[in-house]
């Protein structure tokens, strides 16, 4: 069973996780005072909905959930929408809550999921509104902060472990839902719902694929911890595509009759199957962290620059710049480093092909190989080197 320190703070001793699992498989709820929760949920911006809405500038959508399932993305001010009596969904409030990014990273480490899998959203509703019936294709922990709100919940049985976007009655089905719904689209009409009234301090866990709708009894503010790690198919595709594209035989354009390339495809498929049998599933399943630098090859990022200047006999100043998405050069690292690393940097500057730490050590024997590793990690973070998928 995983270490569940943060989840225990939210749910206390009532958190039930099956042996060998990372998440509960059933709806769970815990009531109690707000002050029992981690300090993040006592942040001053969460004392009044208007305070949070006024400073929030991230992705935003709104609707009238008890009247229509439709929601609309907007760049409007959240506080203005709340004044109109709308339900407002602030999709990523972590940047405006000090301590929130660290809380999410700590939770991800606790759960063993990839960095960026967890996000923090906020829902604000007037006393006569809520959200319409739907399920989410991700795990959700709802923490009630202000006001009272009723959740009506029920398991969705038609699609185990749904993938993609939320879905509910009268909602648009995303493209990848069709393959999952061969036996029929999920329908909550015949499901028996259970109701939970949440008040400040209540915490509700919904496994992915749980039908739910909400009604606010009064002006309500809640935070949702949403966890969406890669699924197994994404892990496979994330490893497979760059590995295949790195082999020119898999980059063959498909001109001509449909069957004209069968001769070339069959040996490639046999080779791929053999590779999987030989243990390539290990890098496939390594979704919770970037593969170790020691097991990767590295390649210079086009347009990046490594500039050195002397600070003292034993110190250099290294300035790294790289192109951003707008093709503008940005400084991505600027700090002092040991002067003994000058030959390493000069070697990397001239390197045109992919290399490994082992290659670097062979060509430039260095008494402090740990410094080489640290330098390479810095250059990866500074977008001067790209860490390649293990092959």
N, C-alpha and C positions, 0 to 999 in steps of 0.2 A: 504494500500500500504506500502511496507517495506521502512525502512530508506535506502536511496540510496546515501549516501555521496560520497563514492568512485566511484560509477558508474557515478554520476553527474560530478565528476572531469574529467572522461574520455569522457563522451558524452555531457556534458553541459545540456542545457534545452531541447535538442532534444531526450533525452531518454524517450521512451514511454512504460510504463508498465501498463497493464490493471488492473483495480481495483480488489483487492483480489489475484493478481498473484505475483510471485516472480521474474519472468523474462519476458522480451518482447517475443512475439510470432512471431515477424517478423524481417527480416533483417534490420539492422540500421547502419548508417555510420555518422561519424562526422569528419570534417576536421578542422585543426587549427595548430598553431605553437607547437613545441615540449615542449616549456617551460610552457605551460598551464597544462601539465600532472603532476601527482604526482612525487615527487623527485626521486623515484626509477627508472623512465624511463630516467633520466638524469645521471645515474651512469657512471663514467669514462670508465668502461669496454664496454659500449655500444656505445662509440664514434667511434670505429673502430672494424669491424668484426674480424680482425685478433687477436686483444687483447683478446676478449672473447673466441675465438676458442683455443687460446694458453693455457689458464688457465683451460679450461673446461675438466673435467675428468669423467663425469657421463655417463649415458646410451646414446648411439649415434647410429644413422642410416644415410644412405646416398642413393642417387639414381640420376637418370636423368629423372625427372618427365615428361618433354615434349616428351621424347622418349619411356618411359616405366613406368608402374605403380609400378614395382618392387622396393622395398627398401631392404636394407641389414643392419643388425645389425653388429656392429664392435667395436673393442677396439682400432682402429687406432686413431691417433691424428687428431682432427677436422681441425686444421689449414692446415695439409698436404692434406686432402681431398679437402678443398676449393681451394688449389693451382692447383688441377687437374680439376677444373671447375665443380665439383659435387655440387648438392644441399645437404646440411647437416642439419640434424634435431637433435638438442641438446635437449633431452627430459626433462631434469630437471635442469634448470640453477639457481634456487633459492639459492643453497648452495654457489655459487661464487659471488652473488650480495648482498652486505650488505643492510639490510632493506627489502629484498624480503620475507623471511619467515614471518616477522611480517605483511607485506602488505597482504599476502595471508590469514593469520589468521584473520586479521581485515575484509577482504572481506567475509570470511566464516561466521563470526559473523553477518555481515550486511545482508547476504542472509539467515541466519538461517539454514545453512547446516553443516553436520558433519565435524569436524576437519580432515584435510587431503583430503577433496573433491576437493580442488583447487591446481593446479600446474602451473608452469611457464616454458614454452618451448621457444626455439629460432629456427628460420628458417633462413638459409643463402643460397642465390642462386647467381650464376653468372648471367651476363646479358643476357644469352641466354637459361635460364632454369627456372624451377618452379616446381609445383606439378601437378600430373595428376588428372583427375576428380574423385571425391569421396565424400561421406558424412561421418560425424563423429557422433558417438552416444553419444555426449556430447556437452555442450555449449562452444563456442569459441569466445573470444574477441581478435582480431588481432590488434596489435599496430605497425605501420610502423615506424622504427627508422632511417634507412639509405637507400638511393636509392628510385627508383620508381618501383612499382609493380602493375599489374592489376589483380583484382579478377573477375572471371566470376562466378556468383552465381544464383541459382534457388532453390525453394522449392522442396523437394522430397515428393510425395504424397502417394506412395504405402504403406508405413509403418509409421503410426503415432508414435511418440516418440520411435524411434528405440533404441534397447538395444544391448550392446556387443561391437564389434570392428567396425572400419571404413569399408566401402565397396564401390566398384565402378567397372566399366567395367574392365574385365580381372583380378580382384582381387579374392583371395581365400575367400570363404564364411566360416565364423566361424560356429561352430556347432549350437550355439543357434540362428543363423539367420534363419534356416530352418523353425522352428515353426512360426516365424514372417512373413515368406514369402509364406504362403499357397496360397495367391492370386497372386503370381508371384514375382520374384525378382525385386527390383528397377532397372529402366533403364532410363538413362538421354537422350536417343536418341531423344525423342519427346518433350523435355522440352525447353522452351524459356529462355535463360540465359540473365541476366542483368550484365553489366560490370561497375566496379568501379576502378578508378585509385587511388592508395594510394601513398602518399608522406610522408616524415617525419612529424609526428604529426597526421596522419590520424588514426582513430580507427574504426574498423568494427566489428559488432556483428553478429554472425551466430548462430541461434537456432540449436539444435541438429536435424540431418536429413536434412541439407541444402547441396545440391550439390554445389561443388566449385572446380575450378581449378585456378592456378595462372601462370602468366608469368612475369618475372622480366625484366624490360626495361634496367636495369643496375645493377651492384652489389648491392644486397639487403640484409638487415637484419631486421627482425621483431620479436617481442615477441608475444607469444600467452598465454593469460590467459585461461586455460582450467578448466572448472568446471564440476565435475562428482559426484554429491551426490548419495547416495543409492536410488534406485527406490523402489517402494512400495513392490514389490515381494521380494527384498533383505531384507527389513525391517522385513517382515513377516518371512522369512526363518531364518534370524539371531536370531529372538526371539524364533521361534518354535523348531528348532533343539536342542539347549541346554536344553530347557524345557522338551522336550520329552525324551531326553537321560538321563535326571535326574530321570526318572521313569523307574524302572526295567521292567515293563510290556511292554514298548515300545522297550526294548532291546531283545525281544524274537527272536532267530534265526529261519529263515523260512525253516525248514526241512519238508519233507513230501509233499503230494499232495497240489496243489495250493489252494484248498478250505478248507484245514484242519484247517486253522487259522481264518476262518471267525467268528467263535463264540467268539474268544478272541478280534478280531478287532472291532466288532460292538459296544460293550459297551465303548470301549476307544474313538471311534469317537463321540459317544453321549456325553461323558464326555468333550471332547475337544470342541464340539459345544456349550455345556452349559457354559463352561468357557469363550468362546468368547462372548456369549450373556451377560455375567455378567460384561463385561467391560474390559476384558483382552486386548482389542484393544489399550488401552492407552499405556502400555509398548511397544506394537508392533510399534506404530507410533512414539515413542520417539527416533528417529534416530539422532537428531541434537545434542545430548549430552549424555554422560554416565548418567544412572539413578543416582539420588542423593544417597550418601552413606547411608542416613537414611532409604532408601527404599530397600537396598540391603543386602544380606548376604555375608560374607567374609570367605575365606578359606586360610589356610597357603599354600604357594607355596613350594613343596618338594625341599629340598636342600638349602633353604634360611636359613640364620643365623642372629640372633639379639644379638649383643655383647655390654655389657655396662661396663663402667669404671667411677669411681668417679672423678669429677673435683673439686667440692667444696661441702659444706654442702647442697647447693641448686641446684647444676647443675650436670648432668650426660653427659657423651659422649656416643652417640649411633652410632654404626657402623653396617650397614646392608650389607650383601653380598648375592648374588644370582647366580645361574648357568646361563651361557649364552647358546646359541644354540650349542656351541662346548663343553658343559659340563665343562667349566672352571668357577671357582668361581670369580666373579667380585664384587668390592665394589660399591654399588649402592646408599649408603647414609652414610655420616660421618659428624656428627655435634653434638652440645650440645643441650640438652633438659632439661626441669625442672625435678628435682629429684623426685617430687611428682608422676611422671609417671612410676616409677620403678615397682609398683605392677601391673600396666596395662600391661607393657611389659612382665613381668614374667608370667602373666595369658595367654597372647597371645602365648608365647613360648611353653606352655604346652597344648594349645588347639589343639585337633586332628580333630574336626568336625567344620562344618560351624557355624558362629555366626553372630549376628547383633549388631549394636550399642546399641539397647535396651537390648539385653542379657548382654552385657558388663556392662551397667549401673546398671542392676539388681544385678549382681553378685559382682560388685565392685563399690558400691556407691562412687562417687568422687565429691567433691565440684565444680570442674571445668570441666564439661562434654564437653565444647568446646575444651579443650585440648585433650580429647580422640578422638574427631572427627578429629582434625588436625593431631594427631599421626597416626590414621588409614589411612587418605589420603596420608600421607608421605609413609607409608608402602606399600600402593597400588602402588604408583609411583616408589618405590624402588624394586618392584617385590618380596616383601616378603608376601604380601597378594593378592589374586585374588578376584576381585569384581564379584559376580555371577549374572546371569540374574535373574531378579525378577520372583518369582513363585507364 
